């Protein structure tokens, strides 16, 4: 209701301003016409007196009288032009200001929500947790962090929230602040390294690699940190070191460990690359490995049939993993690209549609998928 009242007051203010402007325009014009008419009449009377006194000749008096009379007639024309007209800009603006609210008000009452209670920003932030209003919750914590940057609890909330929203750069900074404020744990170092890696499109940066290495120093048995250390070695071309690390992680992992599948996939990829005698591929992220363009190129020494079979196997494996965990946006992009590499535009289009449906509430992911579709010429 406050919004409706605001619109009404704004409309009345605009109408008032335009009405005053139109009134002043007409009044000022009318006053000028009256003044000119009085001056010309005085001039006619003065001519008559001068002619009677013989100051000017009758011919000169007649010529001057005709000129003054013509000007007097012009004032009559100007008088008529002050009558309100449709083509008067001020009148048109005033008419629009009157008509628009008349049309807009019933439309708002029909399609708007004038009876909904107002929700000020402060109240929205206070109710963010109860209403699961994620953006408002983040805004609330960010505001508190601005006032108290040493609030570790606030950084804990932000680091988790940023990761869920795929704001990896912000998440890395939040983890860094947690570490700086005393939470220098192996888990936080690993999560910071993961955020840095995701923010870099899957490539493990030197800072991320250092974070993983530091995490392993603190907790040599932490599976996630060990996994990323192996991926860093793999990306650096240290294939034997990466294989040893992954094999050791597999041997130390329980049979029902949820990460065993991701470790085995990386081992399989690594062995295929070593067999092909090519450069290492970029390791997959988040336990969702899949074929990349680099890995496809790595199979160039294979026969055409073997190469196609290898790619198809990895594509099928990635597709199965995405069915189990469809939240991996990068995995969907890799799957779409892999289908196009295989020349299967139909499968690529279907994967694109499935990904768009799944991420329909994430504008940033939808934008990335749209750009990929345009790049690959997928309808």
C-alpha positions in Angstrom: 0.0 0.0 0.0 2.9 2.3 0.7 4.1 1.8 -2.9 0.6 2.7 -4.3 0.5 5.8 -2.1 3.9 6.8 -3.3 2.8 6.5 -7.0 -0.3 8.6 -6.3 1.7 11.4 -4.6 4.3 11.4 -7.4 1.6 11.6 -10.0 -0.1 14.5 -8.2 3.2 16.3 -7.9 3.9 16.0 -11.6 0.4 17.1 -12.5 0.7 20.1 -10.3 4.1 21.2 -11.7 2.8 20.9 -15.3 -0.4 22.7 -14.5 1.5 25.6 -13.0 3.8 25.7 -16.0 0.9 25.7 -18.4 -0.9 28.4 -16.4 2.2 30.7 -16.3 2.8 30.2 -20.1 -0.8 31.3 -20.9 -0.9 34.1 -18.4 2.5 35.6 -19.4 1.4 35.6 -23.1 -1.9 37.2 -22.3 -0.2 40.0 -20.3 2.2 40.8 -23.1 -0.6 41.1 -25.6 -2.5 43.5 -23.4 0.6 45.6 -22.9 1.3 45.8 -26.7 -2.3 46.7 -27.5 -2.3 49.6 -25.0 1.0 50.9 -26.5 -0.4 50.8 -30.1 -3.6 52.6 -29.1 -1.6 55.3 -27.4 0.5 55.6 -30.6 -2.7 56.1 -32.7 -4.0 58.8 -30.4 -0.6 60.5 -30.5 -0.6 60.5 -34.3 -4.1 62.1 -34.3 -2.9 64.9 -32.0 0.3 65.5 -34.1 -1.7 65.7 -37.3 -4.1 68.2 -35.7 -1.2 70.4 -34.6 0.4 70.1 -38.1 3.5 68.4 -36.8 3.3 65.8 -39.6 1.6 65.9 -42.9 -1.7 64.0 -43.6 0.1 61.6 -45.9 2.7 60.7 -43.3 0.0 60.4 -40.6 -1.9 58.0 -42.8 1.1 55.8 -43.4 2.0 55.7 -39.8 -1.6 55.0 -38.8 -1.7 52.0 -41.2 1.5 50.5 -39.7 0.3 50.9 -36.1 -3.1 49.5 -37.1 -1.4 46.5 -38.7 0.5 45.8 -35.5 -2.7 46.2 -33.4 -4.3 43.6 -35.6 -1.4 41.3 -34.9 -2.0 41.5 -31.2 -5.5 40.2 -31.8 -4.0 37.2 -33.6 -1.7 36.6 -30.7 -4.6 36.8 -28.3 -6.3 34.0 -30.1 -3.1 31.8 -29.9 -3.3 31.9 -26.1 -6.5 29.9 -26.2 -5.7 26.3 -25.0 -4.8 24.1 -27.9 -4.0 20.4 -28.3 -0.6 21.2 -29.9 0.5 23.3 -27.0 3.5 21.3 -25.5 2.6 22.2 -21.9 -1.1 21.2 -22.5 0.0 17.9 -24.1 2.3 17.1 -21.1 -0.5 18.0 -18.6 -3.0 15.9 -20.5 -0.6 12.9 -20.5 0.0 13.3 -16.7 -3.7 13.2 -16.2 -4.4 10.2 -18.5 -1.5 7.9 -17.5 -2.5 7.5 -13.9 -6.1 6.9 -15.0 -4.9 4.0 -17.1 -2.1 2.7 -14.8 -4.1 2.6 -11.6 -6.7 0.0 -12.6 -3.9 -2.1 -14.3 -1.9 -2.1 -11.0 -5.0 -2.9 -9.0 -5.7 -5.8 -11.4 -2.2 -7.3 -11.8 -0.2 -5.8 -9.0 -0.2 -6.6 -5.2 -1.4 -3.4 -3.5 -2.7 -5.3 -0.4 0.6 -7.1 0.3 2.4 -5.8 3.4 5.6 -3.8 2.9 8.9 -5.6 3.8 11.6 -3.1 4.6 15.2 -4.2 4.0 16.0 -4.4 7.7 13.0 -6.8 8.3 13.9 -8.8 5.3 17.4 -9.3 6.6 16.1 -10.3 10.0 13.8 -12.9 8.5 16.3 -14.2 6.0 17.1 -17.4 7.9 13.5 -18.3 8.6 12.4 -17.6 5.1 15.4 -19.2 3.5 16.0 -16.0 1.6 19.6 -16.8 0.6 20.6 -13.5 -1.0 19.2 -11.6 1.9 21.1 -13.8 4.4 24.3 -13.2 2.5 23.7 -9.5 2.4 23.0 -9.5 6.2 26.3 -11.3 6.9 28.3 -9.1 4.5 26.9 -6.1 6.3 28.0 -7.5 9.6 31.4 -8.4 8.2 31.9 -4.8 7.0 31.4 -3.6 10.6 33.4 -6.4 12.3 35.9 -7.9 9.8 37.3 -10.2 12.5 34.0 -12.1 12.9 35.1 -15.7 12.1 31.6 -17.0 12.3 30.5 -14.5 9.6 33.3 -15.7 7.3 32.3 -19.3 7.9 28.8 -18.6 6.7 30.0 -16.6 3.7 32.6 -19.2 2.6 29.9 -21.9 2.5 27.3 -19.6 0.9 29.7 -18.4 -1.8 30.6 -22.0 -2.8 26.9 -22.9 -3.1 26.3 -19.9 -5.4 29.4 -20.7 -7.5 31.1 -17.5 -6.4 34.4 -19.2 -6.2 36.6 -16.1 -6.1 34.6 -14.7 -3.1 34.7 -18.1 -1.4 38.5 -18.3 -1.7 38.8 -14.9 -0.1 36.4 -16.0 2.7 38.4 -19.1 3.4 41.6 -17.0 3.4 40.1 -14.8 6.1 39.1 -17.8 8.2 42.7 -19.1 8.0 44.1 -15.7 8.8 41.8 -15.4 11.8 43.1 -18.7 13.3 41.2 -21.4 11.5 44.4 -22.7 9.8 43.0 -26.3 9.4 43.7 -28.8 6.7 40.0 -28.7 5.6 40.0 -24.9 5.2 43.2 -25.0 3.3 41.8 -27.7 1.0 38.5 -25.8 0.5 40.4 -22.6 -0.3 42.5 -24.4 -2.9 39.4 -26.0 -4.4 37.7 -22.6 -4.7 40.8 -21.1 -6.3 40.9 -24.0 -8.8 37.2 -23.7 -9.7 37.6 -19.9 -10.1 40.4 -20.7 -12.6 38.3 -22.9 -14.7 39.7 -26.2 -13.3 43.4 -25.4 -13.6 45.2 -25.7 -10.3 47.0 -22.4 -9.7 50.3 -22.1 -7.8 48.4 -20.7 -4.8 45.9 -23.5 -4.9 48.7 -26.1 -5.2 50.4 -24.6 -2.2 47.2 -24.7 -0.1 46.8 -28.4 -0.9 50.4 -29.1 0.0 50.0 -27.2 3.3 46.8 -29.1 4.0 48.6 -32.5 3.6 51.4 -31.3 5.9 48.8 -30.7 8.6 46.8 -33.9 7.9 48.7 -36.4 5.7 45.6 -38.6 5.6 43.0 -36.1 4.4 41.6 -37.7 1.2 40.4 -34.5 -0.5 43.8 -32.8 -0.1 45.7 -35.8 -1.3 43.4 -36.1 -4.3 44.1 -32.5 -5.3 47.8 -32.9 -4.7 47.7 -35.7 -7.2 45.8 -33.7 -9.7 48.3 -30.8 -9.3 51.1 -33.3 -10.2 49.1 -34.6 -13.1 48.5 -31.1 -14.5 52.2 -30.3 -14.1 53.2 -33.3 -16.2 54.5 -35.4 -13.3 52.6 -38.5 -14.3 54.5 -41.0 -12.3 54.2 -38.9 -9.1 50.5 -38.4 -9.8 49.9 -42.2 -10.3 51.7 -43.1 -7.1 49.7 -40.5 -5.1 46.4 -41.7 -6.6 47.3 -45.4 -6.1 48.3 -44.7 -2.5 45.0 -42.9 -1.9 43.1 -45.8 -3.4 44.9 -48.3 -1.1 44.2 -46.2 2.0 40.5 -45.6 1.2 37.8 -47.9 2.6 35.9 -50.0 0.2 32.7 -47.9 0.6 34.5 -44.5 0.5 32.4 -42.1 -1.7 35.6 -40.7 -3.3 36.9 -44.0 -4.6 35.1 -43.6 -7.9 36.6 -40.2 -8.6 40.1 -41.5 -7.7 39.7 -44.6 -10.0 38.5 -42.4 -12.9 41.6 -40.3 -12.6 43.8 -43.3 -12.5 42.2 -44.7 -15.6 42.6 -41.4 -17.4 46.2 -41.2 -16.4 47.0 -44.7 -17.6 45.3 -44.0 -20.9 47.4 -40.8 -21.4 50.6 -42.5 -20.4 49.8 -45.3 -22.9 49.2 -42.8 -25.6 52.6 -41.1 -24.8 51.1 -37.6 -24.8 50.8 -34.6 -22.6 48.6 -34.9 -19.5 45.0 -33.7 -19.7 43.5 -31.1 -17.4 42.1 -33.0 -14.4 38.4 -33.0 -13.8 37.0 -31.1 -10.8 34.8 -32.0 -7.9 35.0 -35.7 -8.4 33.4 -35.4 -11.8 36.2 -36.2 -14.3 35.5 -36.2 -18.0 37.1 -35.9 -21.3 38.6 -32.6 -22.3 39.9 -31.3 -25.6 43.4 -31.9 -24.3 42.7 -35.5 -23.5 41.1 -36.1 -26.9 44.3 -34.7 -28.5 46.4 -37.0 -26.3 44.8 -40.0 -28.0 46.0 -38.9 -31.5 48.6 -41.8 -31.7 45.9 -44.4 -31.3 44.1 -46.0 -34.2 40.8 -44.3 -35.2 38.7 -47.1 -33.8 40.6 -47.2 -30.4 40.5 -43.5 -30.1 36.8 -43.3 -30.7 36.1 -46.1 -28.3 38.2 -44.5 -25.6 36.4 -41.2 -25.9 33.0 -42.9 -26.0 33.8 -44.8 -22.9 34.7 -41.6 -21.0 31.7 -39.7 -22.3 29.4 -42.5 -21.1 31.1 -42.5 -17.7 30.7 -38.8 -17.4 27.0 -39.0 -18.4 26.4 -41.6 -15.7 28.0 -39.5 -13.1 26.0 -36.4 -14.1 22.8 -38.4 -13.6 23.9 -39.2 -10.1 25.2 -35.7 -9.4 23.6 -33.2 -11.8 24.9 -30.1 -9.9 28.3 -30.1 -11.7 28.0 -27.3 -14.2 31.5 -27.7 -15.6 30.8 -31.5 -16.0 27.8 -30.7 -18.2 29.9 -28.3 -20.3 32.5 -31.0 -20.8 29.8 -33.6 -21.7 28.3 -31.2 -24.3 31.7 -30.6 -25.8 32.6 -34.3 -25.9 29.4 -35.1 -27.8 30.3 -32.5 -30.4 33.8 -34.0 -30.7 32.2 -37.3 -31.4 30.0 -35.7 -34.0 26.8 -36.4 -32.1 25.0 -33.0 -32.3 21.7 -34.6 -31.2 23.2 -35.9 -27.9 24.9 -32.6 -27.4 21.6 -30.7 -27.8 19.8 -33.1 -25.4 22.6 -32.7 -22.8 22.3 -28.9 -23.2 18.5 -29.0 -22.7 18.9 -31.2 -19.6 21.5 -28.8 -18.1 19.4 -25.7 -18.8 16.4 -27.3 -17.1 18.5 -28.3 -14.1 20.2 -24.9 -13.7 17.1 -22.8 -14.6 17.4 -20.9 -11.3 21.1 -20.1 -11.7 21.4 -17.2 -14.2 25.2 -17.3 -14.3 25.2 -21.0 -15.3 22.5 -20.5 -17.9 24.6 -17.6 -19.4 27.6 -19.9 -19.6 25.6 -22.7 -21.3 24.1 -20.2 -23.8 27.6 -19.0 -24.7 28.8 -22.5 -25.1 25.8 -23.4 -27.4 26.6 -20.4 -29.5 30.3 -21.3 -29.7 29.5 -24.9 -30.7 26.6 -23.8 -33.0 24.0 -25.9 -31.1 20.4 -24.8 -31.6 
